[in-house]
Amino acid sequence: MEASTSTTLVVVGDETTSAIHALEGFANVQAASLTDASDAEVARWSSVSAAPYVVHDHDPLAHVAAAWVEFFDDLSTYGVLELEIARALEAAGRHELDVPDYYVVIHPEHLQITWKHWWLGVLSSASPSRVIPWPAADESLAQLLRRLPAARAWPEVDAWLPTVASAVPDRIGLG
């Protein structure tokens, strides 16, 4: 399947549905809630879009994120985190996992602390300009599309995802 030529944004946070609905009326945006879709379904949906921007709420790294958060919240084991990282790396190797161009984190101040560390620490440490905290889930998100930060593309997943297991909340980025 061909890669999408659109700029892809994954919206995360408590108000993702309203954020996505706020963008549905724009001609240059294809937006949909795809939380229950498979990675393959999202890839097909994205690849056929002619819109310059594709916006949805399906995080291809959701299982890794949940395993990381659960490990540091003492709800899961390190083995589960390692397993989810290995699965994501295998999927990336088969070209079945694509990290979106940008993650938009709606109301990061309302996130539970470990999730905040995931989005604004672990994930953004791989590519700081590709994870964007956003204060509202309304039409103002369209303003973001007009001024997305120019940044290097995400590094290859296998270059940074294995380090996620050793990223400790409150210590990320301290060396």
TORTORFI-869742 format. One line per field, with one value per atom (N, C-alpha, C, O): chain; atom name; x, y, z. Coordinates in nm, 4 decimals. Layout:
N
chain = (A  ...)
atom = (CA  ...)
u = (X  ...)
v = (Y  ...)
w = (Z  ...)
//
This chain:
175
chain = (A  A  A  A  A  A  A  A  A  A  A  A  A  A  A  A  A  A  A  A  A  A  A  A  A  A  A  A  A  A  A  A  A  A  A  A  A  A  A  A  A  A  A  A  A  A  A  A  A  A  A  A  A  A  A  A  A  A  A  A  A  A  A  A  A  A  A  A  A  A  A  A  A  A  A  A  A  A  A  A  A  A  A  A  A  A  A  A  A  A  A  A  A  A  A  A  A  A  A  A  A  A  A  A  A  A  A  A  A  A  A  A  A  A  A  A  A  A  A  A  A  A  A  A  A  A  A  A  A  A  A  A  A  A  A  A  A  A  A  A  A  A  A  A  A  A  A  A  A  A  A  A  A  A  A  A  A  A  A  A  A  A  A  A  A  A  A  A  A  A  A  A  A  A  A  A  A  A  A  A  A  A  A  A  A  A  A  A  A  A  A  A  A  A  A  A  A  A  A  A  A  A  A  A  A  A  A  A  A  A  A  A  A  A  A  A  A  A  A  A  A  A  A  A  A  A  A  A  A  A  A  A  A  A  A  A  A  A  A  A  A  A  A  A  A  A  A  A  A  A  A  A  A  A  A  A  A  A  A  A  A  A  A  A  A  A  A  A  A  A  A  A  A  A  A  A  A  A  A  A  A  A  A  A  A  A  A  A  A  A  A  A  A  A  A  A  A  A  A  A  A  A  A  A  A  A  A  A  A  A  A  A  A  A  A  A  A  A  A  A  A  A  A  A  A  A  A  A  A  A  A  A  A  A  A  A  A  A  A  A  A  A  A  A  A  A  A  A  A  A  A  A  A  A  A  A  A  A  A  A  A  A  A  A  A  A  A  A  A  A  A  A  A  A  A  A  A  A  A  A  A  A  A  A  A  A  A  A  A  A  A  A  A  A  A  A  A  A  A  A  A  A  A  A  A  A  A  A  A  A  A  A  A  A  A  A  A  A  A  A  A  A  A  A  A  A  A  A  A  A  A  A  A  A  A  A  A  A  A  A  A  A  A  A  A  A  A  A  A  A  A  A  A  A  A  A  A  A  A  A  A  A  A  A  A  A  A  A  A  A  A  A  A  A  A  A  A  A  A  A  A  A  A  A  A  A  A  A  A  A  A  A  A  A  A  A  A  A  A  A  A  A  A  A  A  A  A  A  A  A  A  A  A  A  A  A  A  A  A  A  A  A  A  A  A  A  A  A  A  A  A  A  A  A  A  A  A  A  A  A  A  A  A  A  A  A  A  A  A  A  A  A  A  A  A  A  A  A  A  A  A  A  A  A  A  A  A  A  A  A  A  A  A  A  A  A  A  A  A  A  A  A  A  A  A  A  A  A  A  A  A  A  A  A  A  A  A  A  A  A  A  A  A  A  A  A  A  A  A  A  A  A  A  A  A  A  A  A  A  A  A  A  A  A  A  A  A  A  A  A  A  A  A  A  A  A  A  A  A  A  A  A  A  A  A  A  A  A  A  A  A  A  A  A  A  A  A  A  A  A  A  A  A  A  A  A  A  A  A  A  A  A  A  A  A  A  A  A  A  A  A  A  A  A  A  A  A  A  A  A  A  A  A  A  A  A  A  A  A  A)
atom = (N  CA  C  O  N  CA  C  O  N  CA  C  O  N  CA  C  O  N  CA  C  O  N  CA  C  O  N  CA  C  O  N  CA  C  O  N  CA  C  O  N  CA  C  O  N  CA  C  O  N  CA  C  O  N  CA  C  O  N  CA  C  O  N  CA  C  O  N  CA  C  O  N  CA  C  O  N  CA  C  O  N  CA  C  O  N  CA  C  O  N  CA  C  O  N  CA  C  O  N  CA  C  O  N  CA  C  O  N  CA  C  O  N  CA  C  O  N  CA  C  O  N  CA  C  O  N  CA  C  O  N  CA  C  O  N  CA  C  O  N  CA  C  O  N  CA  C  O  N  CA  C  O  N  CA  C  O  N  CA  C  O  N  CA  C  O  N  CA  C  O  N  CA  C  O  N  CA  C  O  N  CA  C  O  N  CA  C  O  N  CA  C  O  N  CA  C  O  N  CA  C  O  N  CA  C  O  N  CA  C  O  N  CA  C  O  N  CA  C  O  N  CA  C  O  N  CA  C  O  N  CA  C  O  N  CA  C  O  N  CA  C  O  N  CA  C  O  N  CA  C  O  N  CA  C  O  N  CA  C  O  N  CA  C  O  N  CA  C  O  N  CA  C  O  N  CA  C  O  N  CA  C  O  N  CA  C  O  N  CA  C  O  N  CA  C  O  N  CA  C  O  N  CA  C  O  N  CA  C  O  N  CA  C  O  N  CA  C  O  N  CA  C  O  N  CA  C  O  N  CA  C  O  N  CA  C  O  N  CA  C  O  N  CA  C  O  N  CA  C  O  N  CA  C  O  N  CA  C  O  N  CA  C  O  N  CA  C  O  N  CA  C  O  N  CA  C  O  N  CA  C  O  N  CA  C  O  N  CA  C  O  N  CA  C  O  N  CA  C  O  N  CA  C  O  N  CA  C  O  N  CA  C  O  N  CA  C  O  N  CA  C  O  N  CA  C  O  N  CA  C  O  N  CA  C  O  N  CA  C  O  N  CA  C  O  N  CA  C  O  N  CA  C  O  N  CA  C  O  N  CA  C  O  N  CA  C  O  N  CA  C  O  N  CA  C  O  N  CA  C  O  N  CA  C  O  N  CA  C  O  N  CA  C  O  N  CA  C  O  N  CA  C  O  N  CA  C  O  N  CA  C  O  N  CA  C  O  N  CA  C  O  N  CA  C  O  N  CA  C  O  N  CA  C  O  N  CA  C  O  N  CA  C  O  N  CA  C  O  N  CA  C  O  N  CA  C  O  N  CA  C  O  N  CA  C  O  N  CA  C  O  N  CA  C  O  N  CA  C  O  N  CA  C  O  N  CA  C  O  N  CA  C  O  N  CA  C  O  N  CA  C  O  N  CA  C  O  N  CA  C  O  N  CA  C  O  N  CA  C  O  N  CA  C  O  N  CA  C  O  N  CA  C  O  N  CA  C  O  N  CA  C  O  N  CA  C  O  N  CA  C  O  N  CA  C  O  N  CA  C  O  N  CA  C  O  N  CA  C  O  N  CA  C  O  N  CA  C  O  N  CA  C  O  N  CA  C  O  N  CA  C  O  N  CA  C  O  N  CA  C  O  N  CA  C  O  N  CA  C  O  N  CA  C  O  N  CA  C  O  N  CA  C  O  N  CA  C  O  N  CA  C  O  N  CA  C  O  N  CA  C  O  N  CA  C  O  N  CA  C  O  N  CA  C  O  N  CA  C  O  N  CA  C  O  N  CA  C  O  N  CA  C  O  N  CA  C  O  N  CA  C  O  N  CA  C  O)
u = (0.0834  0.0000  0.0886  0.1880  0.0531  0.1309  0.1129  0.0062  0.2208  0.2140  0.1317  0.1283  0.0672  -0.0136  0.0755  0.1835  0.0301  0.1027  0.0500  0.1029  -0.0518  -0.1108  -0.0254  0.0522  -0.0400  0.0185  -0.0808  -0.1968  -0.0340  -0.1222  -0.1043  0.0077  -0.2167  -0.2168  -0.3029  -0.4157  -0.2496  -0.3269  -0.3571  -0.2665  -0.4844  -0.5297  -0.5520  -0.6195  -0.4949  -0.5101  -0.5550  -0.5331  -0.6172  -0.6657  -0.8119  -0.8726  -0.8684  -1.0062  -1.1099  -1.2208  -1.0781  -1.1779  -1.1455  -1.1678  -1.0937  -1.0539  -1.1721  -1.1596  -1.2854  -1.4011  -1.4449  -1.4695  -1.4549  -1.4960  -1.3888  -1.4215  -1.2626  -1.1554  -1.1643  -1.1482  -1.1898  -1.2009  -1.3245  -1.3191  -1.4360  -1.5589  -1.5424  -1.6027  -1.4622  -1.4405  -1.3684  -1.3751  -1.2996  -1.2239  -1.2957  -1.2495  -1.4073  -1.4746  -1.5258  -1.5397  -1.5539  -1.6094  -1.5074  -1.5455  -1.3797  -1.2773  -1.2473  -1.2292  -1.2425  -1.2220  -1.0848  -1.0691  -0.9862  -0.8511  -0.8177  -0.7021  -0.9203  -0.8989  -0.9915  -1.1117  -0.9346  -1.0159  -1.0007  -0.8908  -1.1104  -1.1068  -1.2101  -1.3217  -1.1712  -1.2636  -1.2131  -1.0930  -1.3063  -1.2717  -1.2537  -1.3459  -1.1345  -1.1005  -1.0443  -0.9621  -1.0870  -1.0295  -1.0457  -0.9582  -1.1554  -1.1793  -1.1305  -1.1480  -1.0705  -1.0218  -0.8863  -0.8129  -0.8553  -0.7244  -0.6210  -0.6560  -0.4946  -0.3875  -0.4007  -0.3803  -0.4345  -0.4489  -0.5650  -0.5532  -0.6760  -0.7906  -0.7565  -0.7960  -0.6836  -0.6434  -0.5468  -0.5560  -0.4548  -0.3594  -0.4323  -0.3996  -0.5303  -0.6087  -0.6865  -0.6867  -0.7520  -0.8298  -0.7411  -0.7787  -0.6244  -0.5324  -0.4737  -0.4579  -0.4417  -0.3718  -0.4593  -0.4068  -0.5895  -0.6775  -0.7201  -0.7925  -0.6761  -0.7159  -0.6406  -0.5199  -0.7141  -0.6534  -0.6383  -0.5834  -0.6863  -0.6793  -0.5354  -0.4622  -0.4956  -0.3612  -0.3400  -0.2281  -0.4484  -0.4381  -0.5340  -0.6515  -0.4815  -0.5604  -0.5507  -0.4414  -0.6664  -0.6708  -0.7592  -0.8722  -0.7061  -0.7835  -0.7314  -0.6408  -0.7892  -0.7538  -0.7017  -0.7055  -0.6535  -0.5999  -0.4484  -0.3767  -0.4007  -0.2571  -0.1958  -0.2322  -0.1033  -0.0422  0.0477  0.0829  0.0844  0.1676  0.0867  0.1437  -0.0429  -0.1297  -0.0958  -0.0993  -0.0631  -0.0323  0.0989  0.1109  0.1960  0.3228  0.2994  0.3490  0.2240  0.1956  0.1252  0.1638  0.0229  -0.0516  0.0381  0.0304  0.1226  0.2128  0.3133  0.3452  0.3634  0.4587  0.3912  0.4457  0.2743  0.2015  0.1667  0.1866  0.1158  0.0782  0.1992  0.1882  0.3151  0.4351  0.4730  0.5012  0.4735  0.5139  0.4045  0.4322  0.2831  0.1756  0.1596  0.0634  0.2537  0.2537  0.1291  0.0761  0.0832  -0.0332  0.0044  -0.0794  0.1302  0.1748  0.3230  0.3863  0.3763  0.5155  0.6035  0.5556  0.7323  0.8305  0.8247  0.8473  0.7946  0.7835  0.6738  0.6905  0.5629  0.4540  0.4999  0.4719  0.5699  0.6228  0.7195  0.7106  0.8111  0.9054  0.8324  0.8696  0.7282  0.6501  0.5829  0.5874  0.5214  0.4541  0.5537  0.5236  0.6708  0.7741  0.8185  0.8331  0.8397  0.8812  0.7742  0.8064  0.6482  0.5398  0.5355  0.5169  0.5530  0.5522  0.6707  0.6561  0.7865  0.9041  0.8852  0.9246  0.8246  0.7960  0.6981  0.7174  0.5940  0.4961  0.5620  0.5330  0.6494  0.7203  0.8102  0.8215  0.8736  0.9585  0.8811  0.9350  0.7547  0.6678  0.5950  0.5118  0.6255  0.5618  0.4120  0.3334  0.3736  0.2339  0.2080  0.0955  0.3096  0.2961  0.3638  0.4822  0.2881  0.3412  0.3121  0.1969  0.4163  0.3988  0.3451  0.3981  0.2418  0.1865  0.2885  0.3868  0.2640  0.3542  0.3560  0.4613  0.2384  0.2266  0.1277  0.0294  0.1563  0.0598  0.0147  0.0977  -0.1150  -0.1691  -0.2323  -0.3276  -0.1795  -0.2263  -0.3195  -0.2759  -0.4495  -0.5512  -0.5523  -0.5533  -0.5521  -0.5551  -0.4565  -0.4981  -0.3280  -0.2318  -0.2327  -0.1945  -0.2762  -0.2791  -0.3823  -0.3759  -0.4769  -0.5796  -0.5443  -0.6180  -0.4336  -0.3944  -0.3430  -0.2895  -0.3604  -0.2976  -0.1474  -0.0968  -0.0770  0.0646  0.1500  0.2378  0.1257  0.2086  0.1809  0.2731  0.0556  0.0244  0.0895  0.1371  0.0917  0.1579  0.3068  0.3636  0.3684  0.5090  0.5276  0.6285  0.4313  0.4419  0.4393  0.5301  0.3341  0.3166  0.4210  0.4814  0.4432  0.5285  0.6725  0.7580  0.6985  0.8343  0.8893  0.9734  0.8413  0.8941  0.8770  0.9744  0.7552  0.7292  0.7934  0.8530  0.7819  0.8384  0.9913  1.0534  1.0528  1.1990  1.2519  1.3662  1.1699  1.2107  1.2077  1.2890  1.1150  1.1042  1.0238  0.9016  1.0911  1.0223  0.9180  0.8149  0.9407  0.8463  0.7287  0.6381  0.7286  0.6229  0.5139  0.4147  0.5298  0.4266  0.3876  0.4688  0.2624  0.2180  0.1098  0.0003  0.1382  0.0315  -0.0626  -0.0181  -0.1934  -0.2916  -0.3967  -0.4481  -0.4300  -0.5159  -0.6649  -0.7379  -0.7135  -0.8591  -0.8934  -0.8153  -1.0108  -1.0578  -1.1661  -1.2720  -1.1399  -1.2423  -1.1886  -1.0892  -1.2540  -1.2142  -1.0728  -1.0131  -1.0185  -0.8834  -0.7795  -0.6680  -0.8161  -0.7251  -0.6941  -0.5871  -0.7853  -0.7609  -0.6453  -0.5710  -0.6300  -0.5171  -0.3844  -0.2859  -0.3831  -0.2621  -0.2231  -0.1052  -0.3214  -0.2920  -0.2236  -0.1414  -0.2574  -0.1988  -0.0546  0.0200  -0.0160  0.1192  0.1875  0.2470  0.1775  0.2486  0.3983  0.4504  0.4665  0.6100  0.6840  0.6562  0.7768  0.8621  0.9623  1.0228  0.9788  1.0693  1.1179  1.0567  1.2296  1.2764  1.1713  1.0964  1.1668  1.0743  1.1128  1.2241  1.0192  1.0479  1.1666  1.1786  1.2534  1.3573  1.2907  1.1766  1.3626  1.3091  1.2705  1.3418  1.1585  1.1038  1.2051  1.2154  1.2801  1.3752  1.4943  1.5724  1.5087  1.6175  1.5822  1.6718  1.4530  1.4161  1.3186  1.3173  1.2375  1.1365  1.1972  1.1414  1.3090  1.3667  1.4092  1.4164  1.4372  1.4800  1.3632  1.3842  1.2420  1.1226  1.1178  1.0744  1.1614  1.1553  1.2408  1.2129  1.3440  1.4301  1.3999  1.4707  1.2954  1.2571  1.1736  1.0635  1.2251  1.1612  1.0937  1.1561  0.9669  0.9013  0.9853  1.0550  0.9779  1.0537  1.2040  1.2766  1.2523  1.3939  1.4186  1.5336  1.3130  1.3247  1.3935  1.3551  1.4945  1.5658  1.6737  1.7373  1.6958  1.7973  1.9338  2.0317  1.9411  2.0702  2.1039  2.2093)
v = (-0.1170  0.0000  0.1243  0.1301  0.2218  0.3442  0.4281  0.4312  0.4961  0.5866  0.7096  0.7506  0.7657  0.8844  1.0046  1.0181  1.0907  1.2146  1.3280  1.4391  1.2999  1.3987  1.4125  1.3230  1.5238  1.5418  1.4834  1.5243  1.3870  1.3151  1.3638  1.3747  1.3929  1.4319  1.3338  1.3041  1.2842  1.2021  1.2897  1.3445  1.3019  1.3842  1.2929  1.1906  1.3305  1.2512  1.3415  1.4626  1.2816  1.3557  1.3273  1.2454  1.3955  1.3701  1.4180  1.3646  1.5149  1.5739  1.5510  1.6391  1.4345  1.4088  1.4128  1.4639  1.3604  1.3562  1.4963  1.5218  1.5874  1.7236  1.7944  1.8761  1.7652  1.8249  1.7798  1.8602  1.6525  1.5989  1.6544  1.6927  1.6587  1.7142  1.8610  1.9069  1.9345  2.0759  2.0948  2.2026  1.9912  2.0015  1.9415  1.9560  1.8747  1.8027  1.8915  1.8440  2.0162  2.1037  2.1671  2.2318  2.1507  2.2144  2.1300  2.0086  2.1954  2.1242  2.0591  1.9587  2.1144  2.0600  1.9582  1.9193  1.9153  1.8220  1.7024  1.7176  1.5838  1.4631  1.4216  1.3882  1.4237  1.3968  1.2912  1.2913  1.2012  1.0976  1.0383  1.0365  0.9903  0.9175  0.7705  0.7068  0.7182  0.5811  0.4993  0.4103  0.5278  0.4606  0.3092  0.2365  0.2606  0.1163  0.0496  -0.0711  0.1243  0.0683  0.0006  0.0326  -0.0926  -0.1576  -0.0675  0.0260  -0.0966  -0.0202  -0.0282  0.0714  -0.1455  -0.1640  -0.0807  -0.0209  -0.0768  0.0036  0.1516  0.2235  0.1974  0.3379  0.3689  0.4744  0.2777  0.2982  0.3073  0.3925  0.2206  0.2263  0.3570  0.4225  0.3943  0.5181  0.6388  0.7263  0.6435  0.7551  0.7588  0.8662  0.6422  0.6374  0.6816  0.7229  0.6742  0.7149  0.8609  0.9107  0.9285  1.0680  1.1588  1.1452  1.2509  1.3539  1.4848  1.5819  1.4874  1.6086  1.6326  1.5374  1.7576  1.7876  1.7435  1.7114  1.7424  1.7043  1.5899  1.5931  1.4907  1.3775  1.3793  1.3755  1.3851  1.3974  1.2856  1.2659  1.2136  1.1065  1.0833  1.1526  0.9858  0.9587  0.8170  0.7659  0.7538  0.6179  0.6247  0.6527  0.5992  0.6040  0.4672  0.3691  0.4589  0.3295  0.2791  0.1612  0.3668  0.3273  0.3157  0.3162  0.3055  0.3031  0.1894  0.2078  0.0720  -0.0416  -0.0196  -0.0562  0.0393  0.0702  0.1764  0.1646  0.2796  0.3869  0.3319  0.3630  0.2509  0.1950  0.1055  0.1095  0.0254  -0.0622  0.0196  -0.0153  0.1289  0.2139  0.2789  0.2778  0.3346  0.4001  0.2990  0.3264  0.1840  0.0818  0.0319  0.0049  0.0192  -0.0239  0.0773  0.0395  0.2052  0.3059  0.3393  0.4026  0.2985  0.3117  0.1836  0.1690  0.0922  -0.0363  -0.1196  -0.1851  -0.1167  -0.1968  -0.3105  -0.3941  -0.3138  -0.4151  -0.4424  -0.3819  -0.5349  -0.5737  -0.5184  -0.4755  -0.5211  -0.4788  -0.5694  -0.5244  -0.6959  -0.7908  -0.7524  -0.7681  -0.7027  -0.6585  -0.5394  -0.5326  -0.4459  -0.3305  -0.3758  -0.3295  -0.4650  -0.5166  -0.5857  -0.5697  -0.6626  -0.7322  -0.6339  -0.6529  -0.5302  -0.4310  -0.3555  -0.3245  -0.3261  -0.2608  -0.3550  -0.3123  -0.4814  -0.5787  -0.5936  -0.6010  -0.5980  -0.6081  -0.4868  -0.5001  -0.3689  -0.2468  -0.2451  -0.2040  -0.2885  -0.2927  -0.3912  -0.3643  -0.5058  -0.6041  -0.5472  -0.5639  -0.4808  -0.4199  -0.3116  -0.3003  -0.2329  -0.1297  -0.1942  -0.1438  -0.3042  -0.3757  -0.4308  -0.4419  -0.4653  -0.5148  -0.4002  -0.4240  -0.2768  -0.1552  -0.1526  -0.1032  -0.2067  -0.2070  -0.1039  -0.0917  -0.0312  0.0701  0.1969  0.1966  0.3033  0.4332  0.5340  0.5540  0.5969  0.7034  0.8244  0.8574  0.8906  1.0059  1.1195  1.1206  1.2131  1.3279  1.4067  1.4517  1.4228  1.4989  1.4318  1.3714  1.4439  1.4122  1.5455  1.6315  1.5632  1.6829  1.6385  1.5606  1.6878  1.6489  1.7588  1.8681  1.7264  1.8222  1.8314  1.7294  1.9524  1.9789  1.8909  1.8125  1.9026  1.8175  1.8397  1.7511  1.9576  1.9862  1.9000  1.8870  1.8414  1.7570  1.6084  1.5269  1.5734  1.4326  1.3841  1.4614  1.2540  1.1949  1.2106  1.2125  1.2215  1.2583  1.1619  1.2063  1.0324  0.9387  0.9516  0.9401  0.9753  0.9989  1.1277  1.1349  1.2274  1.3527  1.3275  1.3813  1.2447  1.2107  1.1322  1.1487  1.0473  0.9734  1.0694  1.0691  1.1518  1.2381  1.3471  1.3663  1.4184  1.5363  1.5075  1.5960  1.3842  1.3451  1.2387  1.2663  1.1168  1.0034  1.0236  1.0189  1.0457  1.0559  1.1806  1.1740  1.2919  1.4142  1.4136  1.4875  1.3334  1.3275  1.2653  1.2903  1.1844  1.1262  1.2297  1.2239  1.3237  1.4296  1.5451  1.5496  1.6372  1.7403  1.8240  1.8571  1.8581  1.9436  1.8661  1.9259  1.7349  1.6518  1.6170  1.5543  1.6557  1.6369  1.7766  1.8491  1.8128  1.9497  1.9552  1.9030  2.0179  2.0396  2.1469  2.2483  2.1238  2.2197  2.2444  2.1494  2.3706  2.4039  2.3791  2.3784  2.3586  2.3486  2.2498  2.2280  2.1911  2.0946  2.1576  2.0982  2.2772  2.3482  2.3890  2.3342  2.4837  2.5293  2.5854  2.5963  2.6210  2.6767  2.5757  2.6131  2.4494  2.3480  2.3727  2.3354  2.4339  2.4696  2.5688  2.5675  2.6540  2.7474  2.6727  2.7142  2.5633  2.4823  2.4284  2.4264  2.3852  2.3321  2.4371  2.4034  2.5617  2.6707  2.6998  2.7600  2.6572  2.6913  2.5752  2.5932  2.4570  2.3429  2.3712  2.4259  2.3352  2.3624  2.2761  2.1571  2.3375  2.2608  2.1863  2.2435  2.0613  1.9816  1.8627  1.8215  1.8092  1.6857  1.5779  1.5800  1.4855  1.3724  1.2898  1.3000  1.2091  1.1185  1.0310  0.9901  1.0027  0.9035  0.7679  0.7461  0.6783  0.5431  0.4861  0.5043  0.4178  0.3660  0.2783  0.2843  0.1969  0.1076  0.1812  0.1217  0.3102  0.3886  0.4442  0.4709  0.4623  0.5232  0.4429  0.4565  0.3603  0.2876  0.1920  0.1798  0.1239  0.0372  0.1126  0.0527  0.2420  0.3186  0.3576  0.4032  0.3403  0.3759  0.2988  0.3530  0.1747  0.0926  0.1496  0.1250  0.2248  0.2807  0.4279  0.4910  0.4823  0.6214  0.6285  0.5736  0.6953  0.7024  0.8381  0.9415  0.8393  0.9676  1.0559  1.0062  1.1835  1.2836  1.2813  1.3660  1.1873  1.1797  1.1932  1.2002  1.1968  1.2019  1.3325  1.4409  1.3194  1.4353  1.4884  1.5890  1.4236  1.4719  1.4092  1.4459  1.3141  1.2509  1.1363  1.0745)
w = (0.0000  0.0000  0.0000  0.0724  -0.0799  -0.0882  0.0364  0.0978  0.0716  0.1860  0.1480  0.0319  0.2457  0.2250  0.1963  0.2538  0.1079  0.0816  0.1704  0.1676  0.2471  0.3378  0.4632  0.4969  0.5309  0.6629  0.7622  0.7672  0.8414  0.9326  1.0753  1.1253  1.1400  1.2802  1.3580  1.3188  1.4674  1.5596  1.6806  1.7433  1.7120  1.8233  1.9435  1.9329  2.0574  2.1796  2.2933  2.2907  2.3919  2.5083  2.5318  2.4627  2.6300  2.6699  2.5695  2.5665  2.4892  2.3999  2.2521  2.1690  2.2203  2.0811  1.9854  1.8741  2.0265  1.9373  1.8972  1.7793  1.9933  1.9579  1.8761  1.7900  1.9009  1.8207  1.6761  1.5842  1.6561  1.5202  1.4510  1.3342  1.5233  1.4640  1.4262  1.3292  1.5010  1.4704  1.3374  1.2782  1.2899  1.1646  1.0447  0.9315  1.0677  0.9598  0.8472  0.7345  0.8731  0.7706  0.6782  0.5806  0.7056  0.6245  0.5006  0.5097  0.3862  0.2594  0.2495  0.1800  0.3173  0.3061  0.4154  0.4314  0.4907  0.6012  0.5875  0.5656  0.6006  0.6149  0.7605  0.8049  0.8345  0.9781  1.0140  0.9621  1.1038  1.1496  1.2802  1.3073  1.3600  1.4803  1.4417  1.3907  1.4667  1.4248  1.5405  1.5189  1.6612  1.7775  1.7720  1.8191  1.7159  1.7131  1.5853  1.5689  1.4956  1.3690  1.3898  1.4833  1.3018  1.3070  1.2399  1.1679  1.2641  1.1997  1.0477  0.9784  0.9962  0.8512  0.7963  0.6894  0.8684  0.8243  0.8225  0.7307  0.9230  0.9280  0.8142  0.7515  0.7877  0.6774  0.5438  0.4613  0.5219  0.3968  0.3876  0.2833  0.4962  0.4990  0.4696  0.3916  0.5312  0.5127  0.3722  0.3141  0.3178  0.1886  0.0721  -0.0313  0.0860  -0.0248  -0.0147  -0.1009  0.0887  0.1066  0.0101  -0.0097  -0.0487  -0.1336  -0.0563  -0.1085  0.0660  0.1477  0.1941  0.2211  0.2033  0.2534  0.3991  0.4390  0.4778  0.6186  0.6498  0.6135  0.7168  0.7641  0.9164  0.9728  0.9822  1.1275  1.1835  1.1388  1.2812  1.3452  1.4862  1.5325  1.5533  1.6927  1.7143  1.8262  1.6082  1.6195  1.6348  1.5387  1.7549  1.7829  1.7548  1.8197  1.6591  1.6296  1.7425  1.7457  1.8338  1.9478  2.0773  2.1865  2.0655  2.1840  2.2798  2.4014  2.2259  2.3141  2.3886  2.5055  2.3223  2.3880  2.4951  2.6072  2.4600  2.5558  2.6793  2.7920  2.6586  2.7720  2.8579  2.9807  2.7940  2.8700  2.9504  3.0640  2.8913  2.9626  3.0835  3.1939  3.0622  3.1713  3.2799  3.3983  3.2416  3.3398  3.4181  3.5377  3.3521  3.4228  3.5311  3.6449  3.4955  3.5931  3.6942  3.7961  3.6681  3.7665  3.8488  3.9242  3.8339  3.9057  3.8782  3.9679  3.7543  3.7157  3.6221  3.5884  3.5801  3.4858  3.5092  3.5957  3.4302  3.4487  3.3371  3.2322  3.3633  3.2644  3.1413  3.0289  3.1634  3.0521  2.9544  2.8334  3.0044  2.9162  2.8328  2.7132  2.8955  2.8224  2.7141  2.6003  2.7474  2.6476  2.5328  2.4165  2.5657  2.4637  2.3689  2.2474  2.4218  2.3363  2.2484  2.1332  2.3017  2.2211  2.1093  1.9948  2.1412  2.0394  1.9311  1.8125  1.9712  1.8728  1.7807  1.6598  1.8390  1.7581  1.6621  1.5470  1.7073  1.6208  1.5065  1.3930  1.5371  1.4316  1.3297  1.2093  1.3766  1.2852  1.1998  1.0807  1.2597  1.1833  1.0790  0.9672  1.1141  1.0200  0.9015  0.7913  0.9238  0.8153  0.7456  0.6581  0.7834  0.7293  0.7572  0.6763  0.8731  0.9155  1.0249  1.0735  1.0631  1.1666  1.1162  1.0827  1.1115  1.0728  1.1819  1.2204  1.2310  1.3285  1.2513  1.1452  1.3023  1.2302  1.2237  1.2978  1.1357  1.1259  1.2566  1.3018  1.3165  1.4410  1.5349  1.4921  1.6641  1.7686  1.8266  1.8563  1.8428  1.9065  2.0377  2.0383  2.1472  2.2798  2.3312  2.3673  2.3333  2.3765  2.5292  2.5981  2.5804  2.7248  2.8023  2.8877  2.7739  2.8458  2.9963  3.0728  3.0387  3.1832  3.2563  3.3786  3.1834  3.2449  3.2443  3.2998  3.1826  3.1757  3.3106  3.3900  3.3346  3.4522  3.4355  3.3233  3.5451  3.5416  3.4583  3.3843  3.4690  3.3924  3.2440  3.1633  3.2057  3.0647  3.0165  2.9032  3.1004  3.0634  3.0358  2.9407  3.1209  3.0984  2.9687  2.9003  2.9347  2.8092  2.6903  2.6072  2.6831  2.5663  2.5576  2.4522  2.6657  2.6618  2.7028  2.6986  2.7422  2.7795  2.6873  2.6017  2.7050  2.6291  2.4791  2.4040  2.4362  2.2925  2.2325  2.1250  2.2998  2.2428  2.2457  2.1693  2.3305  2.3298  2.2012  2.1628  2.1345  2.0064  1.8947  1.8025  1.9026  1.8025  1.8633  1.8492  1.9299  2.0095  1.9354  1.9938  1.8122  1.7398  1.6824  1.6244  1.6974  1.6408  1.7408  1.7036  1.8658  1.9683  2.0156  2.0731  1.9905  2.0128  2.1196  2.0985  2.2350  2.3332  2.2794  2.2256  2.2944  2.2424  2.3485  2.4076  2.3741  2.4878  2.4700  2.5692  2.3470  2.3289  2.2185  2.1260  2.2299  2.1311  2.0450  2.0242  1.9951  1.9184  1.7820  1.7342  1.7212  1.5880  1.5855  1.4785  1.7004  1.7040  1.6557  1.6193  1.6556  1.6043  1.4562  1.4080  1.3863  1.2458  1.2354  1.1373  1.3351  1.3363  1.3420  1.2810  1.4151  1.4240  1.2863  1.2509  1.2099  1.0771  0.9894  0.9043  1.0102  0.9305  0.9690  0.8919  1.0882  1.1327  1.2059  1.3121  1.1470  1.2036  1.2028  1.1056  1.3079  1.3103  1.2081  1.1931  1.1400  1.0497  1.1361  1.2268  1.1076  1.1891  1.1088  1.0102  1.1541  1.0933  1.1137  1.2114  1.0219  1.0344  1.1573  1.2091  1.2016  1.3118  1.2729  1.1574  1.3679  1.3376  1.3154  1.3563  1.2510  1.2329  1.3689  1.4676  1.3729  1.4990  1.5718  1.6944  1.4974  1.5641  1.6249  1.6991  1.5942  1.6527  1.7902  1.8703  1.8191  1.9471  2.0311  2.1535  1.9689  2.0459  2.1499  2.2589  2.1208  2.2251  2.3515  2.4589  2.3406  2.4580  2.5482  2.6606  2.5001  2.5774  2.7094  2.8111  2.7083  2.8292  2.9414  3.0587  2.9074  3.0115  3.0414  3.1199  2.9795  3.0044  3.1311  3.1367  3.2315  3.3621  3.3801  3.3560  3.4223  3.4469  3.5393  3.6278  3.5181  3.5944  3.5666  3.6188  3.4862  3.4547  3.3047  3.2613  3.2261  3.0809  3.0410  3.0849  2.9579  2.9077  2.9999  2.9684  3.1127  3.2064  3.1817  3.2468  3.0876  3.0560  3.1460  3.1304)
//
